Structure formats: C-alpha cells, structure tokens
C-alpha cells in the first residue's frame, strides 16, 4: 500500500510521473519536429509537453498558454530552472539568450488568442482538448494561427474508446469509494460537532457535459477547418497506483468527477479511494487508452 501524501490539487505531481512523461513523449515523437521554428503549446500546464517539444525542435521559440495562472507560474519556473529566459504574456520573440531561445508563457483562453494569422509552425494541446467547450471555435483558431503546412497535434484520454475493456468496474468503484470516503468523513465531523461537507449542485462544472468523440469524428472536425489528419494512434497507458492517486488529487478532474462538492474535499476523496479501488479489483495498474492525432494545415 502506497503512502497517502498531502493533497496537491495542481497537475504538477502527476505531470512528473514516468508513465505520464513517457506517454506524452510517445505522442510528440510520432511526427518529425526538427524543422519547427515557432511552437504554440495550448493548455501548457506545468510545461511537461513544452519541454518535450523544445527537446525535439532545438532552437524553436515557444509560446505557452494556459487558462490557470497557477499552471503558468509552474511552467515558467520549470524553464527558468532549466536556464531559459522566460517572459510573461503573448509577445512573439526571436530573442536568443545565453544560446537558448526566449520562451513566453501567457494566461488566457485557447479559443481567444491575440496572435496574428499564420504565425506558428506547430500547435499542440495535450491532455486537455476534451475540456474545451467550443471545439469548433478552438479548431478554427488553431487553423488560423498555423502556417500552411504547419502541424497540429493533440492527445486525450477522454474519447470514445478510452476505457479498456474489462476496466469499467475499477473506475466505477473508484467513484463509489470516493463518495463513501466523504460520507465517513461527514460522520466524524458531525460527531465532533463540526460543519459537514455539503454538496451544492450548480456550483461547479457538470460531470461529463462534453461529448467524447471517436477518432473518425475528430478527423472529420479537423478536415472541416482545413486540417488534414496525417497520423492517428491509440496508446495504452498503464498507471501505477501512485500515478492513479496523483490523478485523483488533481482539482480539475475532481471538479468534474464529483461535481458539487468543494474541489479540495473531492480531490482528497478521489486520492484516498484510488488505491482501494485498484486493489479491490485485483489490479496492479490502472489502464487507460490515449488517442493521439496529428494533422497538417492544407
């Protein structure tokens, strides 16, 4: 049984896990990126994908965008520690400082970006396209910002086909055990005369409001905005109990899976239920399929 660590609702702990890094490395290396000179990494999070992209496109200038200012701080700190000159905002720069390209990270929406048309050679949105409400607007924005012949890539573990056959019980048990965790915690709070954890509908994002599309549906949507699919892959990723625990603690996921509960309480419950859900099914890993797609602007 793994040690249950203090709850960290940011994406940072999971973003450093070997399975996560390897999955995203595999995604990024499916197409050649050595020629790329300017990259836009949407939903850049803690900078894991940005770092992989920079390693595959030496000398490329990168702009990272994320809606969460905490993630922008984390990604900026990551690259400063790696010796990069990091700037904040949405400026485009060709500066090279101490032999490394200057990088720019800005806080904003992936569907409302200030960059000029045909700016980037490569645009990515990793592990996040499923949370974007207006996917048509997102893809139109990406097509507008790409140079002709430019690459767009995304991966997602929330699509039609993401749950491997035979694993439904584990994921269902995870939610059931998380709900029981809160129930037991409420009993202890009530016995101590303390306020209990309340679930209030309509205060957080509704669970699973965004549809999970199939690979062919994604390809059609890309084609509709002038992006021709050149590579489609489904990758099986097996998360260790430690990684699965960190996933549960992520506030963005907890907000959806246990909508209505305070995010911190939902994250704590999911983190503590992850291991028992796996062990209750006799599982040593938590398997999940990732969809990976790359397209070229025609």
C-alpha positions in Angstrom: 0.0 0.0 0.0 1.4 3.3 -1.0 1.8 6.3 1.4 -1.0 8.8 1.0 0.6 12.1 0.6 -0.9 15.5 1.4 -3.4 16.5 -1.2 -2.0 18.7 -4.0 -4.8 19.7 -6.3 -2.4 21.1 -9.0 -1.4 19.0 -12.0 2.3 19.2 -11.0 2.7 15.9 -9.1 1.1 13.8 -11.9 3.0 15.7 -14.6 6.3 14.3 -13.3 5.2 10.7 -13.1 7.2 8.4 -15.5 4.1 6.9 -17.2 2.7 10.4 -17.9 6.0 11.7 -19.3 6.5 8.6 -21.4 3.0 8.7 -22.9 3.5 12.3 -23.9 7.0 11.7 -25.3 5.5 9.0 -27.4 2.8 11.3 -28.6 5.2 14.1 -29.5 7.6 11.8 -31.4 5.0 10.4 -33.8 5.8 13.2 -36.3 9.2 14.8 -37.1 9.5 18.2 -35.5 13.2 19.1 -36.1 12.3 21.7 -38.7 9.9 23.6 -36.5 10.8 27.2 -35.6 7.8 28.5 -33.7 5.6 26.5 -31.4 2.3 27.2 -29.6 1.6 24.9 -26.7 -2.1 25.3 -25.6 -3.1 24.2 -22.1 0.6 24.0 -21.4 0.0 23.2 -17.7 3.3 22.6 -15.8 5.4 22.6 -19.0 5.9 18.9 -19.4 4.9 18.9 -23.1 6.6 22.2 -23.8 9.9 20.7 -22.5 9.4 17.7 -24.7 8.7 19.8 -27.8 11.7 22.0 -27.2 13.9 19.0 -27.0 12.6 17.7 -30.3 12.8 21.1 -32.0 16.1 22.6 -30.9 16.2 26.3 -31.3 12.4 26.7 -31.7 10.7 29.6 -29.9 7.7 28.5 -27.9 4.7 30.3 -26.6 2.7 28.5 -23.9 -0.9 29.4 -23.0 -3.0 28.1 -20.1 -6.2 29.3 -18.5 -4.9 28.7 -15.0 -2.4 31.3 -13.7 -1.0 28.7 -11.2 0.0 26.5 -14.2 1.7 29.4 -15.9 3.7 30.0 -12.8 4.7 26.4 -12.6 5.7 26.1 -16.3 7.6 29.4 -16.1 9.5 28.3 -13.0 10.3 24.9 -14.7 12.0 26.6 -17.6 13.8 29.2 -15.6 15.4 26.3 -13.6 16.5 24.9 -17.0 18.3 28.1 -17.8 15.8 29.7 -20.2 14.9 33.3 -20.4 11.1 33.2 -19.6 8.7 36.1 -20.3 5.1 36.6 -19.4 2.3 37.5 -21.9 1.6 36.9 -25.6 4.6 38.6 -27.3 6.3 36.9 -30.2 10.1 36.9 -29.9 13.1 35.8 -31.9 15.5 36.5 -29.0 18.2 34.1 -28.0 19.6 34.4 -24.5 22.8 32.5 -23.5 22.4 30.3 -26.5 18.7 29.4 -25.8 15.5 30.7 -27.4 13.5 33.0 -25.1 10.1 31.5 -24.2 6.8 33.3 -23.4 4.0 32.0 -21.2 0.6 33.7 -21.1 -2.6 33.2 -19.1 -5.6 33.1 -21.3 -8.2 31.1 -23.3 -7.2 28.7 -26.0 -10.1 29.9 -28.1 -9.4 33.6 -27.8 -5.8 34.3 -28.8 -4.2 37.6 -29.9 -1.6 36.1 -32.3 -1.6 37.1 -36.0 -2.7 34.7 -38.7 -0.2 32.0 -39.9 2.2 32.6 -37.0 3.1 29.0 -35.9 4.8 26.0 -37.5 3.4 23.7 -34.8 0.5 23.9 -32.3 -0.3 21.3 -29.7 -2.9 20.9 -27.0 -2.1 17.8 -24.9 -4.3 16.1 -22.3 -6.8 18.9 -22.5 -8.8 19.2 -25.7 -11.7 17.3 -24.1 -12.4 20.1 -21.6 -12.7 22.8 -24.2 -16.5 23.5 -24.6 -16.4 25.1 -28.1 -14.3 22.7 -30.0 -15.3 24.2 -33.4 -14.0 27.6 -32.3 -10.8 26.0 -30.9 -10.0 24.2 -34.2 -10.8 27.3 -36.3 -8.5 29.3 -34.1 -5.7 26.7 -34.5 -6.2 26.6 -38.3 -6.0 30.4 -38.4 -2.8 30.5 -36.4 -1.0 27.8 -38.3 1.2 28.5 -41.3 0.4 26.5 -44.5 1.9 23.0 -44.0 2.0 23.6 -40.2 1.4 20.8 -37.8 -1.4 20.4 -35.2 -1.3 17.6 -32.6 -3.4 16.6 -29.6 -3.8 13.7 -27.3 -6.7 12.8 -25.0 -7.8 10.0 -22.7 -11.4 11.2 -22.8 -12.7 9.9 -26.1 -14.9 7.2 -27.4 -12.7 4.1 -26.8 -10.7 5.5 -23.9 -11.8 2.9 -21.3 -10.1 -0.5 -22.0 -12.5 -3.5 -22.0 -13.0 -5.0 -18.6 -11.9 -2.0 -16.5 -15.3 -0.4 -16.0 -15.7 -1.9 -12.6 -12.5 -0.3 -11.3 -13.4 3.2 -12.4 -16.9 2.8 -11.1 -15.7 1.5 -7.7 -13.3 4.5 -7.6 -16.2 6.9 -7.6 -18.3 4.8 -5.2 -15.4 4.6 -2.7 -14.7 8.3 -3.0 -18.4 9.0 -2.1 -18.1 6.7 0.8 -14.9 8.5 2.0 -16.8 11.7 2.2 -19.7 10.0 3.9 -17.4 8.6 6.6 -15.6 11.9 7.0 -19.0 13.6 7.5 -19.9 11.2 10.2 -16.7 12.1 12.1 -17.3 15.8 11.6 -20.9 15.6 12.8 -19.8 13.5 15.8 -17.3 16.3 16.7 -19.9 19.0 16.2 -18.1 20.4 13.2 -19.7 21.6 9.9 -20.1 18.7 7.4 -19.1 18.7 3.8 -22.0 19.9 1.6 -22.7 19.1 -2.0 -24.2 22.0 -3.8 -25.4 21.5 -7.3 -24.7 24.1 -10.0 -21.6 25.5 -8.2 -19.0 23.6 -10.3 -18.8 22.2 -13.8 -21.3 19.4 -14.5 -19.8 16.0 -14.9 -19.3 14.7 -18.5 -21.1 17.5 -20.3 -18.5 17.4 -23.0 -19.1 14.6 -25.5 -16.4 12.0 -26.1 -15.7 11.8 -29.8 -14.4 8.9 -31.8 -11.2 9.1 -33.8 -13.2 9.4 -37.1 -15.3 12.2 -35.7 -12.2 14.1 -34.7 -10.8 13.6 -38.1 -13.9 15.0 -39.7 -13.8 18.0 -37.4 -10.2 18.7 -38.3 -11.0 18.3 -42.0 -13.8 20.9 -41.7 -11.3 23.6 -40.8 -8.6 22.7 -43.3 -6.5 20.4 -41.2 -5.8 17.0 -42.8 -5.2 14.1 -40.5 -1.8 12.5 -41.1 -1.4 10.3 -38.1 -3.9 8.6 -35.7 -2.8 6.3 -32.8 -4.4 4.8 -29.7 -1.9 4.2 -26.9 -2.5 2.0 -23.9 -1.1 3.7 -20.8 -0.9 1.8 -17.5 -0.8 4.0 -14.5 0.8 2.8 -11.3 -1.1 3.1 -8.0 1.0 6.2 -7.2 0.2 7.8 -10.5 -3.5 7.0 -10.2 -3.5 8.5 -6.8 -2.0 11.7 -8.1 -4.6 11.8 -10.9 -7.3 11.7 -8.3 -5.9 14.6 -6.4 -5.9 16.9 -9.5 -8.6 19.6 -8.8 -9.6 19.9 -12.5 -10.6 16.2 -12.6 -12.1 16.2 -9.1 -14.3 19.1 -10.0 -15.9 17.0 -12.8 -16.0 13.6 -11.3 -17.5 14.8 -8.1 -19.3 17.9 -9.2 -21.0 19.9 -6.5 -18.5 19.0 -3.7 -15.8 21.5 -2.7 -12.9 20.8 -5.0 -10.4 20.2 -2.2 -12.7 17.7 -0.5 -13.4 15.9 -3.8 -9.7 15.7 -4.6 -8.9 14.3 -1.1 -11.7 11.7 -1.5 -10.6 10.6 -5.0 -6.9 10.4 -4.0 -7.7 8.2 -1.0 -10.1 6.0 -3.0 -7.7 5.3 -5.9 -5.6 2.6 -4.3 -8.5 0.7 -2.7 -10.4 0.8 -6.0 -7.5 -0.8 -7.8 -6.8 -3.4 -5.1 -10.5 -4.2 -4.7 -10.4 -5.4 -8.4 -7.1 -7.2 -8.0 -5.5 -4.7 -10.4 -1.8 -3.7 -10.2 -2.2 -0.9 -12.7 -5.0 1.5 -13.9 -5.1 1.1 -17.7 -6.3 3.9 -20.0 -6.3 4.4 -23.7 -4.9 7.7 -25.1 -6.0 9.0 -28.5 -3.1 10.7 -30.4 -3.8 12.7 -33.6 -1.6 14.9 -35.8 -2.8 17.0 -38.8 -1.3 19.3 -41.3 -2.8 22.6 -42.5 -3.5 22.3 -46.2 
